[in-house]
Amino acid sequence: MTRNLPLVFDAPSRGKAPTHWLDLDPDDRREAMTAFGLLGFRADQVSRHVFDRLSDDVAGWTDLPAAIREDLAQQLFPALLTQVRQQTADGGRTVKTLWRLHDGSLLESVLMRYPSRSTLCISSQAGCGMACPFCATGQGGLKRNLSRGEILIQAFAANRMLTSGLVPGTTGRLNNIVFMGMGEPLANYKAVLGAIRTLIAPVPAGFGMSARGITVSTVGLVPQITRLTAEGLPVTLAVSLHAPDDELRNEIVPVNNRWPVKEVVDAAWEYARVTRRRVSIEYALMRDINDQVQRAHLLADLLKRRGDWGWVHVNLIPLNPTPGSRWTASRREDEAAFIATLERRGVPVTLRDTRGSEIDGACGQLAAKEASTN
């Protein structure tokens, strides 16, 4: 089912990504107000419109001097995204949106409403440079990093959808954000960390989310994992492992040729030790590739070498295949045997509740389809 919901933004002209209020730190926002000839406290007024009221209609902000509203809108509230297409599933509770950026680049975000929470899967890059062969985004290559504003505007748009009642069952806000959309988040470290700090900053400085509701995924960029560990932010780290041995992981996650499995797992364990946050090991089950019982044993051995199971949880993902790809989901019996093996070994494991297979659910599919038609 395809449904077009109201557009949130119009596209600006091509060129360098415009600076948006969402790109600025609180100090920068105060300086911006000073540049407009206003006192610094006006920055909090503007931020309350953005983060509290979810408004970007500068013309309607009557608590600001009328003389500066047009310039403020043009200089610090440029349009960042145009909605290209929107598809829904699960009775409207899963909404996948394809966005076009100012330079024509495409990105996707997916909003999922569950009985007790709303989660947004957010993109951090247009495309991805990690080249994992089973991933539609990775096969399309990297177009560019997103700015902090382009990352945050996805959360802004999702919150608008939720609070307007367009998603059945809620008029609340996002509870969770997972950086598991297009791109490798830790390859766009500065913008992603800036976005996280804005997401968790209390209103009016930011969206006021809990850091514990944010998950950052990575295929295993070890130096950036170490850097994230030192940030002291209690976000959840998710490592897209997909194989417990270097021979296979070198093939399906090419960055493993630089940072092998044990290095990645050691960095993840250190993150858990320092932050006291349990790490999620993401493992997409692929038929006859990585779903054998012996690999379940290898995975248990790999994770157990760091001690008890309190530091880690395995999140098994039935692969959402790209049409025409040789990479496809495991057989149900192989999936069950893999899970049973991990459970017998005492490994904390769950099978992800997948959504959106009928709406080009795998990340990058919708963007690839759109690009192929133009």
N, C-alpha and C positions, 0 to 999 in steps of 0.2 A: 504494500500500500504506500502510495506517495501522497504527501500533503504539503502544501506550501503554507507555512506560518508567516506572520507579518515580518517584513524585513526590519532588521535592527539598524543597519547602517547602509550608506551608499558608498561607492568606491571613489576615492580621490584619484587624481591624475597619477600617471606612472612616474617613477623616479625614486629617489631615496626615501626610505620609510620615514614618514613625518613623525615628529615628536608629539606625543600625547601626554595629557595629565597623568595617565597611568604609567608613563615611563619615569616619572619624577619621584624622588625621595621627598619626605616632608620638608626638609630644609630648602630643597630646590623649588617646591611649591610656594613657600613663603617668599623666596627671592623673585619668583615670577610675579607674584602679586605686587611686590615693591616696584618691579619694572613697569607695571600698569599704573603706578602712582597711588597704590592702595596700601593700607597697613597690612602687616603680615597675618593678622588674625583672619583676614578674608580667605586665606588658604583653607582654613578649617570649614568655612561656610561652603566653599566650592566642593571640598571633599565630602561633606555631608550629603550634598546633592548626589554625588557620584556613588559613594559606598553605602549610604544609608537609604536614600530614596531611589537609587538605581536610575538616575536621570542623566541624560546627556543633552537635554534641550536647554542650552544656555540662554536662549531668548526668553525662556519662561522663569528664569531665576530672579524674581523681583526683589530679592534681598541684596542684589548687587546693583551698582550704579548702571543705569541703562546705557550710558555713554561708552562703557567698556565691553558690553556683552558681545557685540559683533566681533570685535577684535579678539576677544578671549576665545570665542568659538572657532575663529579661523586659525589662530596661532596654537592653541593647546587642546582643541577638541576636533581635530580632523577625523574624517571617516577612515576607519581602518579595514573593515571587512564588508564584503557584499555577499549576501546569501545567494548561492548558485542553485542549490537543490537541497531539499529536506525530505527524508524518508522516515517513516515510523513503523514500529512493530510492537508486539506485546500489548495490544490494545491502546497504543499511544504512549505507553510508559517507557519506551525506548525511542529516542529521537536522534537520528544521525544527520548532521548538517555538513554540507560541503560549502566552504567559504572561498572567495577569491580575494586575494590581497591587492594592494594598490598597484603592484607591478605585474599582476596577472598570475602570480603563483597561487597554487591551490593548497588548502589544508582541510582537515576533517576534525570534528569533535563529536563525541557521543554522550548524550545525557541519558542516564538510566534511573528510573524511579523504582525503588524497592519498597516493601511495606513500611519499613522503619527509617529509610534514608534515601537521599538523592545523591547520585555520584556522577561526576563529569570526567570523562576520559579526554584529556587535553593534549594538543600537539605543541611541540616545542621547536620544530623545524618544518620547513616546507620540503618534503622529501626526507631522505635519510642516506647517510654515507656509509653505513655499516655493511651493506651488501649481503645480508643474510638471504640465501636463495629461496627460502620458503615464504618470505615476506613480500607482499605487494609493494609496500613503501620502499623497502630496501632495493628492490629491483628497478625502481624508478629513478634511483640516484638522489643526491642532495641538490636542491635548488638554492637554499640559503637558510641561515638561522632566522628565527623570529625575534623581533624586539620584545622587550618586557611588556610593552603595551599590547602588542599583538597576541601575546600569551594571555594576558589578563583580560583582554576584551572578550575572550571566549568564555571566561567565568562570568563576566558581566552579562553577556547575552544569555547564558544558561540561567542565571538568577532571574533575569527578566521573564524568561519562559515560565519558570516555576511560580513566581509571584503573581503572574498574570492569569494563572489557572489553565494555561494551554496544555500542561501535562496532567493527565487525570490523577487525582488522589492527593494533590498537594497545592498549597499556596505559600509554602515555606521556601527556604533557601537551601543551597548546597550544603551537605554535610561532609562530603568527601570529594577530593580531587585526586585523580591518578594521572601522573605524567607517563601515560602509556599509549598515547596517540602517535601521530607521525613524528619521526625523528628520534635521535638519541639525546635525552635531556642533558646528560653530563658533557656532551660535546658542545652544548650551548650554555656553559656553566654560569656565566655572569648574568645573563638574562633570566635564566631559570631561578637562580637564587634570589635575584631581585624580585621576581614575581612571587616567590614563596613568602618573602618577607612582607610584601604588600598583602598577600592573602591572609596572613596571620596577624597583621598589625590591627589593633583595636580601632573601631570607628572613632574619630574620622580619618585616621591615618591609613586605614585599609579596610578589608572586608570583614575582619574580626573572626576568621575561622580558627579552629583548633589545629595546631601543627600535627596532632595525632590523627587528623583526618586527611592528611596529605601523604601520598605515596610517590616516590621518585624511582623510576625504573632505569636500569642500565644493562647493557650487554656485557659490562665488565671492564670499564675504563679505570684501571686500578689507581692511577694518580689522583683522579677526580673523586673516587670513592674515599681515598685518604683525606683529601681536601674537605669533602662533605663531612667526614667524621669530626674534623676540627671545628666545624661551624657551631656545634652545640645545639643544633635544631632537632627536636624529637620527632622528625618525620620518619616514615617507614621507608626503608630501602628495599627495593625489589630487584633481584639479580636474575636476568633472563639467561639461565644456564643452558637448558635444552639438551645437554649431554654431559655425562660424568667423566668422560675420558677425552684426552687431547686429540686422539686420532679422529674421532667423529666430530668433535666440536670445531676443529680446524676447518672442517668442510662446511658445517652448517652455520657457524658463527665465526666468520673469518678473522675478527679482531683477536680471537684466541691464539692466533699465530704470534701475537705480540705479548699478550698477557694470558698465560695458560691457566687451566682450570684451578690448580691448587693456589696460585697467586690470587685469583679472583675470590676464591672461597676464603682464603686467609684475610683478605681485605674486608670481606663481608663480616667475618667473625669479629674482627677488630671494631667494626662499626657497631655491632651489637654489644660488644663489651663496654665501649665508651658511652654509648647513648642509652643503654639499657632498653633498646627497642629491638624486638624480634625481627629478624630479616626474613623476607619472603623469597624463596627460590622458585622462580617461574620455569615451568618445564612443559613446553608444547609437545604433546604426544603425536608422533608422526608414524604412520603405518610402515612397519618393517624397517624403520630407520633408527629410532631411539626408544622403541616401546617394548623391547625384549626384557624378560624377567632378569637375565643376567645384568642388564644395565640398571635395573632397579636395585640390585645388590651393590653394584659399583657406586651408585648414588648414595646409598646408605653408608657404605664404607667411607666415602669422601666426606660426608657431613659429620659422621661420628668421630672422626679423628680429632676434632676440636673439643671433645668432651660430651656433656649431656645434651639433650635435645632442646633445652630451654631457649637457645639462641636462634632457632631456625624453624621455619614452617615451609613445607613443600606445597606449592600451588600448581596442580596439574591442569593443563589447558587442552581440551580437545581442539585440535587445529581447525581453524576456519579456513578452508582451502581457497586459493585463488583459482578461478576457472581456467582449465587447461593445464594446470601445474601438475607435475608428478608428485608433489608433496601433498599428502592428504591425511585425513583423520584416521586414527587407529581403529581397528575392529573393536567392538564392544568387549569381546572376550579377552583381548590382549590388554585393553585398558583396565579391566577388572583384575586381571592377573598382576599387572604392574602395581596397582593400588594395594592389593592383598599382600604382595611381597613387602612393600614399604611398611604396611601396618604390622606385619609379623616381626619386622626388624625394630619396631617401636618408633618409626619416623612419623612425626605429626604431618598429616597429609590431608588435603581436601581436593575435590574435583571442582573446578570453576563452573559456576552457573553461566553458561554462554548465552549470549543474546545476539539477535540481529543477523543471523545467517541468511534470512530471506531479504535483507536490505543491504547487500554487499558489506556484510559485517566485518570482514577482515580489514584492518586498518590499511588505507591506501587504495582499496578497490574502487571506491567511488571516484576518487581523484584520478585514478588511472583511466577509468571509463570515460570521464569527462574530457581528459586530455586527448584520448584517442579519437574523439569525435570532432576535435577542432584542428 
